[in-house]
């Protein structure tokens, strides 16, 4: 199965405790209050990408990437794009900051980043637009994310992405 954009079933909201996870990243007055209704998911890979916060005054949005039991939280924003005049294809370049790989997943960094790339490539258009062809380039910044990791997320040993 490939990553697909779809509405989140209520059972998955409960299974992954997504209301709490989104709520941990939404600070009243700073980012608004948001609970995603859709995600980019690949059940065979046991992974999904979920927007956890957005604000009209920010160039970045907050995301959670769940991969094989591990959570990663980061901010991402588009820096360039190209959409075909007939809306058949799109390309986006995204800048990611604050992405940290949990220590227990460090040995699988290459596979994890490949899956993250696949999920991000599926995002443009979300469930609204169905581009026949999508592509995305991601660039990692050493700049930290502006939001803290949620309180349940303890990460004593982590690895930042090295370019």
N, C-alpha and C positions, 0 to 999 in steps of 0.2 A: 504494500500500500504506500502511496505517496502522501505528503502533507496536503491537507485540504482545509479550506475555510468553511466553518459550519457553526451553527448555533450550539451553545453548550447545553447538553441535556441536564435536567435537574439532578439526575442521579450522579452525574460527574461533578456538579457543583458541590454536592454533599461529600462524595468520595474524596475529593482533593481539598475540601474546606475552602473553596474559592472566595466565598464572601468575606471570610476572615482575612485571607491573603490580600485581596483587593483593599479591604478596609484598613489594613496595616499601612498601606501606602497612600491613603487619601487623608490628608490633613485638612480639617475644616478651615475654610478661608484661604488656603494656599493653593490647593489643587482641585477644589471642587470635590464632589462625591461621585464615584464611579464604580460600577460593578459591570464587568464585561458580560455581554450576552453572546459573544462569539469568540472563537479562538481558531488557531491554526494547529491542527492535530494530525498525528500519525500514530494510530493505536498499535500498529505492528512494531514500531520503534520505541513504544512506551514514552512518547514525548509530545509536548505541546508548547506553543508560544501564546502568551496571553497579555494583552495590554492591561496594566493595573492602575495607571493614572494618566491623565491628560489635562492640560490647561491651555486655554487660548493665548496666554501671555508667554508660553514657553516654546522654544524651538525643539524641545525634546519631549518624549513621552516615556513613561515608565513601563517596563515589560518584565514578565516572569517567564523563564524558560525551565520547564520541568523535563528532565531527561533521565530515564532509567532510575527513578527514585530520588534524584538529586535536584535541588532548586537553585537557580541562578537568577539574580535580580540585576537589572541594568537599565540605563536610559539610552534611547535611540532616537535619532532624528534624521530626516532626509536632507541631504546636502545638494544633490543634483537629481535630475530626472529627464526622461525622454519618453514621450508617449506618441505612438504613431497617429497620424491625422485621422485614420479610420478606426482608431481605438482598438485595433487588433492585437497590439503588443505594447509592452512597457518595459522600461529599465529604470531602476532607482539605485542611487548610491546612498548608503546609510552610514552615519557615524555613531559608534557605540562607545559609551563611557561607563566605567564602573563594573565591567564584566569580570567576574572572578570565578574560576573553576574550583569547586570543592575538592579538597585533597583526595578524597576517596575516588574521584573520577579523573584525577590527573593523568593516570596511565593511559586513559582512553581519549586524551585531548583531541587527537586528529579526527577520530570518529565523531566526537561530540561537536566539534566545530563544523564538520561537514553537515551534520544534521541541523545545526543552527542555521547554516547558510541555506539549506533546503527550505527550512521553515520561513526564514525571512524572505526568500525569493517568492514564496507563495502569497505573502501579505499584500503587495500592491493591488488595490482594488477591493480587497476583502471579499465580502459576500455580495457587494453591490455590483461591481464590474467583473465581468468574466473575460479577461484578456486571454486570447488563444495562446500567446507566448509571453512569458514573464522572465525577467532576469534581474538580479540584484548584485551589487558589489557592497561588501561591508568593510569598514575600516575601524580599527580599534584605537581609542585614545587612552592615554595613561591617566587622564583626568578622572577623578572619582565621581560617582553618581552623587546627586544632591540630596537624595533621600537615604535614610538609614535602612539597613536590612530589618525585616520584621522581627519582633521580639522573640518569636519561636525559633528563629534561624540563627543557630550558633555555629560559627565557622572558625574554629581555632587554627586550622591548617588549610591555607588556600594558595592558589597560584594565579597570578594575574597573567593575562595574555601577553606574550612577548612577541614583538614584531621582528 
